Amino acid sequence: MRLFEDKLLDELAAKAAASPRRRAHFNIHGAATDLVQRFLVAAESDSYFRPHLHRTNAELVIVLRGRIELVTFDGAGHVLARQQVGAGTGQFAYEMPNETWHTLIAPAGPVAFLEVKQGPYDPATAVDFARWAPAEGEGSVPRFQQWLREAGPGSLYSV
């Protein structure tokens, strides 16, 4: 049996705050070959999760601290919906089906969540990133993030 203490989330939050990506991960599973991938994620409000989809598996996210906004898109990049999950929302988790374009933001500061996906993990096939969203590290990311925070259903990002 393993127990996970609150201080683990505190340590992850500190690592996220110091990270250039503004997030940190802690793998609970033992190896990329495990059939169930389980990991904790801590992220700051300015961490960028590039819109993406998973071709072959769903993902389950349980918010442990803070609140996230989950944004879904159609294949062209139009916003389909926004959902708030976590503290003060009345919802603590979501399950995202495969083949669904999505991203998340942490609008109110640090957030921590547990993510569960089917394994084994293969980086070549695990995720497809949206071509209509800037790649992590590109100069246009802050502008995209600002648009993302305000975009409503039907909105489309334009360069």
N, C-alpha and C positions, 0 to 999 in steps of 0.2 A: 504494500500500500504506500502511496505517496500522498503527502499533504502539501498544499501550496499556501504559503503564508502571505499575508498582505504586503510584507516588506518586499516580496518579489515584484509586485506591481510598482512599488515605490522605486526600486532599483531600475526597472524597465523604463519608468517615466524619466528618471534622471539620465539614463542612456539616450532616450529619445531626444531630450532637450539638448544634449551635447552632440548629437549626430547630424551630419550634413543633410541627411534625408529626413530628419526630424521625426524618426520613428525607430523602434527597436523590437526585435522578435526574440522569443524564447520557445524553442522546440520542446514539446512534451514527448512526442514520439521519438523513438530511438534512432531511426534511419530513414532515408528517403525511400527505401524499399518497403517500408511498413504500409500495410493496406489501409490504414486510417492515419491521416496526417492531422495532428493536433498541435496548435501553437498559440501562445499569448502574444498580443501586439499592443504596444503603447505608442501613441502618436500625438504630436503637438498639432495645434490648429492650422499651422502652415505646411504640414506634411502633404505631399502630393501623391495621390493614388490615381495614376493614369487610368482613364476609363478602359475597361477590358471586359472580356467574357471568357468563360471556361467552356470548351467544346464538349467535354466528356463527363463532367461531374458537377454536382451542385455544391454549394458551400453553405455552412451553417455558421452564423456569427452570433455570439452572446455577449452583450455589452456588460462589462463588469464595473466600469467607472466612467462617469461622464455621459456624453450624448453624441451621437453621430447623426448626420443626414445622409441618407442613402438616395442616390439619384440613378434612375434608369433611363435608357436611351433606346431609340430605334437604330437600325443599322447605318443611317445617314448622319446620326448625331443629334437628332431632335430630342429634347427632354420629354420623356413620357410621364414621369411621376417623381415626386419627392416624398420621402417618408422620414420621419424622425424616430429614432430608436434610442432608448437608454433613459437616463435620469429625467424624471418629470414628464415623460411622454406617454406613459401607460403601456409601453411596449419595451421589452427587454432584449429581443432577439429577432433575427430574420433568417430565412432560408432562401437563397437565391438559386433558382433553377439554372441548369446549364443553358448555353446559347442566349444568355441575357446580358446585354451591355449594361455595365453599372460602374459606379464609383462611390466613394464615401468621402465626407469631409467631417472634421471635428470643429464645429462652429464656435463652441464655447470653451475652448481650451483643451487641456490634455484629456485623452480618452484611453481606456484599456478594454480590450475584448479578447475573447477566446474564439478562434476560428477552427473549424473542423471540415476536412475535405477527404474524399476518397483518395487513396494512394494506389500504387506507388507514385511518388513525385518524379516527373520527367520534365525538366525545364524546357525542353524542345516543344512539348505539347501541352504544358500546364495552363497556359494563358495566351490569348490573342489580344494585343493592344490595339485600341482604336486609332486608325490612321487620321481621323479628323480631330484628334486631340494631340497637343504637343508632347513629345517624349520627355521623360524625366531629365532635368538638367538644361533643357532649352530655355532661352531667354524669354520666351513668350509664356512660360508657365505661370508667373504671377498674374498676368492679365487673364489667362484662362481661368485660374482659380477665382479671381474676382467675379468674372462672368458666372461661373458655376455657383457661387454663393447666392446670386440674385436671379438666376434663370428659372423661369416657370415652365409648365408644360407647353410644348410647341416651340420653345426657343431653340435656336440653332446658333452655335458659335461661328463668328466670322472673323477671319484674320485681319 
